[in-house]
Amino acid sequence: MGEHNELHTIVSVILRGGGGWWNHPQTNRFKGHLGLLVDRHRQQVEEMKRRGYNHQSSLPKFSYKPERYVLRVAYTREEMLADLNLLIKRKGVMWERVKDIRDLIGVSRP
């Protein structure tokens, strides 16, 4: 349940107003939308319980506007290309090693 740990990290970074994850894409998704983060955490807790995990890490108390988190799995071609380029840049992945992804989004070179 790695995403669950990430949610705790993200809320901590946002509430502190900075930190190592401040410019992370997942953190940016929830900036100004803590209600989405709270709802996603609730979904994660439900899934953990369904799998038999014992959840004991509540989020800290803070004010937020309630929002409904809907997991969006469909990416646009531009989003996929941006993620691919970020992967290549950050992780040093060679362009040739991501051929399947390139074929999927129809790109020959960045």
Rosetta blueprint (number, residue, H / E / L):
1 M L
2 G H
3 E H
4 H H
5 N H
6 E H
7 L H
8 H H
9 T H
10 I H
11 V H
12 S H
13 V H
14 I H
15 L H
16 R H
17 G L
18 G L
19 G L
20 G L
21 W L
22 W L
23 N L
24 H L
25 P H
26 Q H
27 T H
28 N H
29 R H
30 F H
31 K L
32 G L
33 H L
34 L H
35 G H
36 L H
37 L H
38 V H
39 D H
40 R H
41 H H
42 R H
43 Q H
44 Q H
45 V H
46 E H
47 E H
48 M H
49 K H
50 R H
51 R L
52 G L
53 Y L
54 N L
55 H L
56 Q L
57 S L
58 S L
59 L L
60 P L
61 K L
62 F L
63 S L
64 Y L
65 K L
66 P L
67 E L
68 R L
69 Y L
70 V L
71 L L
72 R L
73 V L
74 A L
75 Y L
76 T L
77 R H
78 E H
79 E H
80 M H
81 L H
82 A H
83 D H
84 L H
85 N H
86 L H
87 L H
88 I H
89 K H
90 R H
91 K H
92 G L
93 V L
94 M L
95 W H
96 E H
97 R H
98 V H
99 K H
100 D H
101 I H
102 R H
103 D H
104 L H
105 I H
106 G L
107 V L
108 S L
109 R L
110 P L
